Amino acid sequence: MSGPAADYCPFSQTYNLCVVVEPADGLETHVYEKAARMAGLKVAAYVGEAARELEPDEIVTYETKPIFEQAAMYPDLPKVGYIHMLQSQGLLHDTYYYGVDAKQFIPTFMYPTEIMDGAIVSGNCVAPCDKVTTYHHFHNPVIEDCYKHHGKDINFMGNDFFEHFPVKQVCRDERCSPRNRKRIITSPYGA
């Protein structure tokens, strides 16, 4: 990735490995999508394992404590939680949290370091220019900025996330309406 637009794309600064998967004739679309996603995950695991013993260029340590211990820290600082919306629209447009399609769960608290460790995997593979990739979840600038301010001018509690579109498949009552999601998932720790 080079040329005049390279400065605007994070992938121009990375080494990129592309997995090309061609479906067999007559293969059902959902089967093909799952096979292609699993092939990509297997390649990622293989490359990750090959790099396991390498010396990293940089080590950054982030403070993550159990939620109620974290809530008690920095009592004079405002508690901040990041509402992280995931997009899962169906075939070729899904996002996964620990392997589970985001459409299958209710709003959930997670530690930011879980995202940095790869808990969210993008299955959005239709239009590369307008979807959130796994890389973008992994290198989330909002989370990085919150950590930069943590313990200084905010107490960064963590992430609350939910699937961007209605969660009618899982939660059919008023508790999970969009206006109540934030209150439900942030009130236990005062953010």
C-alpha positions as CSV (number, residue, x, y, z in Angstrom):
1,M,0.0,0.0,0.0
2,S,1.7,3.1,-1.2
3,G,1.0,6.3,-3.1
4,P,-0.5,9.6,-2.1
5,A,-3.2,8.0,0.0
6,A,-0.8,5.9,2.1
7,D,-0.6,8.5,4.9
8,Y,-4.3,8.1,5.4
9,C,-4.3,4.3,5.8
10,P,-2.9,2.5,8.8
11,F,-2.2,-0.6,6.6
12,S,0.4,1.2,4.6
13,Q,2.6,1.0,7.8
14,T,2.1,-2.7,8.4
15,Y,3.0,-6.0,6.9
16,N,-0.1,-7.4,5.3
17,L,-0.8,-11.1,4.7
18,C,-3.9,-11.7,2.5
19,V,-5.7,-15.0,2.5
20,V,-7.6,-15.7,-0.7
21,V,-10.3,-18.2,-0.5
22,E,-12.3,-19.4,-3.5
23,P,-15.6,-21.2,-2.9
24,A,-16.2,-24.6,-4.4
25,D,-19.1,-24.7,-6.9
26,G,-22.5,-25.0,-5.2
27,L,-21.2,-24.2,-1.7
28,E,-23.9,-22.5,0.4
29,T,-23.0,-18.9,1.2
30,H,-23.1,-19.2,5.0
31,V,-20.8,-22.3,4.9
32,Y,-18.4,-20.4,2.6
33,E,-18.3,-17.4,4.9
34,K,-17.6,-19.4,8.0
35,A,-14.9,-21.4,6.2
36,A,-13.2,-18.3,5.0
37,R,-13.4,-16.6,8.5
38,M,-12.0,-19.8,10.1
39,A,-9.2,-19.9,7.5
40,G,-8.3,-16.3,8.4
41,L,-8.3,-17.1,12.1
42,K,-6.1,-20.2,11.6
43,V,-3.6,-18.2,9.6
44,A,-3.6,-15.4,12.3
45,A,-3.0,-18.1,15.0
46,Y,-0.2,-19.6,13.0
47,V,1.5,-16.3,12.4
48,G,1.0,-15.3,16.1
49,E,2.5,-18.6,17.3
50,A,5.5,-18.1,15.0
51,A,6.1,-14.7,16.6
52,R,5.5,-15.7,20.2
53,E,9.1,-15.8,21.3
54,L,10.2,-12.6,19.4
55,E,11.3,-9.6,21.4
56,P,8.6,-6.9,21.1
57,D,9.6,-3.4,19.8
58,E,7.7,-1.9,22.7
59,I,6.0,-3.0,25.9
60,V,3.1,-0.9,27.3
61,T,1.5,-1.7,30.6
62,Y,-2.1,-0.8,31.3
63,E,-3.7,-0.8,34.7
64,T,-6.7,-3.1,34.9
65,K,-8.2,-4.0,38.2
66,P,-11.4,-5.9,39.3
67,I,-14.3,-3.6,38.6
68,F,-15.2,-2.6,42.2
69,E,-11.6,-2.1,43.2
70,Q,-11.2,0.1,40.1
71,A,-14.3,2.1,41.1
72,A,-12.8,2.8,44.5
73,M,-9.5,4.1,43.1
74,Y,-9.0,7.8,42.3
75,P,-12.1,8.9,44.3
76,D,-11.6,12.6,43.2
77,L,-11.6,11.8,39.5
78,P,-14.7,11.2,37.3
79,K,-15.4,7.6,36.4
80,V,-15.5,7.1,32.7
81,G,-16.8,4.1,30.7
82,Y,-16.5,3.8,27.0
83,I,-19.7,2.7,25.2
84,H,-18.4,0.5,22.4
85,M,-21.0,-0.3,19.7
86,L,-20.4,-3.4,17.5
87,Q,-21.9,-3.8,14.1
88,S,-23.4,-7.2,13.2
89,Q,-25.8,-7.2,10.3
90,G,-25.8,-10.8,9.1
91,L,-23.9,-12.7,6.5
92,L,-20.5,-11.2,5.7
93,H,-21.2,-8.3,8.1
94,D,-20.9,-9.8,11.6
95,T,-18.6,-9.0,14.5
96,Y,-17.6,-11.6,17.1
97,Y,-16.8,-11.3,20.8
98,Y,-14.8,-14.4,21.9
99,G,-16.2,-16.2,18.9
100,V,-19.9,-15.4,19.6
101,D,-21.8,-13.3,17.0
102,A,-22.5,-9.9,18.5
103,K,-26.2,-10.3,17.7
104,Q,-26.4,-13.1,20.2
105,F,-25.8,-11.2,23.5
106,I,-27.1,-8.4,25.6
107,P,-25.1,-5.3,26.6
108,T,-21.9,-6.5,28.3
109,F,-19.1,-5.0,30.3
110,M,-15.5,-5.8,29.3
111,Y,-12.1,-4.7,30.2
112,P,-10.3,-2.6,27.5
113,T,-7.3,-4.9,27.6
114,E,-9.6,-7.7,26.4
115,I,-10.1,-5.7,23.2
116,M,-6.3,-5.1,23.0
117,D,-5.8,-8.8,23.3
118,G,-8.1,-9.6,20.4
119,A,-11.4,-10.5,22.0
120,I,-13.3,-8.7,19.2
121,V,-12.9,-10.1,15.6
122,S,-14.5,-8.5,12.6
123,G,-16.3,-10.7,10.2
124,N,-17.1,-7.7,8.0
125,C,-15.7,-8.8,4.6
126,V,-17.9,-7.2,2.0
127,A,-16.6,-3.7,1.5
128,P,-13.2,-3.1,2.9
129,C,-13.5,0.7,2.9
130,D,-16.5,1.1,5.1
131,K,-16.3,-1.6,7.8
132,V,-14.5,-1.7,11.2
133,T,-11.7,-4.2,10.8
134,T,-10.2,-6.3,13.6
135,Y,-7.2,-4.1,13.5
136,H,-9.3,-1.0,14.2
137,H,-10.9,-2.8,17.2
138,F,-7.5,-3.9,18.4
139,H,-6.0,-0.4,18.0
140,N,-9.0,1.6,19.2
141,P,-7.9,5.3,19.6
142,V,-10.7,6.1,22.2
143,I,-9.4,3.3,24.5
144,E,-5.8,4.4,24.0
145,D,-6.7,8.0,24.9
146,C,-8.7,7.0,27.9
147,Y,-5.7,5.0,29.2
148,K,-3.5,8.0,28.6
149,H,-5.8,10.1,30.9
150,H,-6.4,7.3,33.4
151,G,-5.3,8.1,36.9
152,K,-4.6,11.7,35.9
153,D,-7.9,13.4,35.1
154,I,-10.3,10.4,34.7
155,N,-10.8,6.9,36.3
156,F,-11.2,4.8,33.2
157,M,-13.5,2.0,34.3
158,G,-13.7,0.0,31.1
159,N,-15.9,-0.7,28.1
160,D,-19.6,-1.4,27.9
161,F,-20.5,-2.7,24.5
162,F,-23.6,-3.8,22.7
163,E,-24.6,-4.7,19.2
164,H,-25.4,-1.5,17.2
165,F,-28.6,-2.7,15.7
166,P,-31.6,-3.7,17.9
167,V,-31.0,-6.8,20.1
168,K,-34.6,-8.1,19.6
169,Q,-33.3,-11.6,19.1
170,V,-32.0,-11.7,22.8
171,C,-33.8,-9.0,24.8
172,R,-37.4,-8.3,24.0
173,D,-38.4,-6.0,26.9
174,E,-37.9,-2.3,27.8
175,R,-34.7,-3.1,29.8
176,C,-32.7,-3.3,26.6
177,S,-34.2,-0.4,24.7
178,P,-31.4,1.9,23.4
179,R,-32.2,4.6,26.0
180,N,-31.8,2.1,28.9
181,R,-28.7,0.2,27.7
182,K,-26.3,2.8,29.0
183,R,-28.0,3.1,32.4
184,I,-28.1,-0.7,32.9
185,I,-24.5,-1.3,32.0
186,T,-22.8,1.7,33.6
187,S,-24.8,2.2,36.9
188,P,-23.1,-0.6,38.9
189,Y,-19.8,1.2,38.9
190,G,-21.0,4.8,38.9
191,A,-19.8,5.9,35.5
